[in-house]
């Protein structure tokens, strides 16, 4: 008796009576599909990482713009947390800025074409701080580190007991010490901190800066 089932391999299908059944995909086709899926996954992942990176960069720089070129600063900051500002300034000026974790302040300022030394002196005027210079000769002598210290632990009651004359005397001493420090820094720039004379200058600068800090603690 003759088999009534009609078989055909046309277009990769088998026809049994009125039923059509497709063959399974070959291993070669499966490998192509897997490779395509991986390529799509990697492309989506790279797009996600790129978008996240842009959003993070925008979040960090939002509210503050700092340009540092030819030893001059141009700054635009509006209602920026001082910690974020210090981080941005340190990055742009290639310096180290240390500050207490308790430091809290929102700042808004505009500066154009101002030297780093002048800006730091003005900005940190009412903060306990030390500016550290380094360099082997006059050409390489520059600011490399800034340290901001916590506010004085002296109570307001003890500070308020100082008479006006005592306060004036302390302020004059602070001003005198700052002038000495400035002269020492200029002398240090001419010899370099790695020379024997330079090391003496560095030691004296730090000693006077410690005196200034102690005197400022008596006022605030």
Buried (B, 14 or more C-beta within 10 A) or exposed (E): EEEEEEEEEEEEEBBEEEEEEEEEEEEEEEEEEEEEEEEEEEEEEEEEEEEEEEEEEEEEEEBBEBEBEEEBBBBBBEEBBBBBBBBBBBEBBEBEBEBEEEBEEEBEBEBEEBEBBEBBBEBBEEBBBBBBBBBEBEEEBBBBBBBBBEEBEEEEEEBEEBEEEEEEEBEEEBEEBBEBBBEBBEBBBEBBBEBEEBBBBBEBBBBBBEBBBEBBBBBE
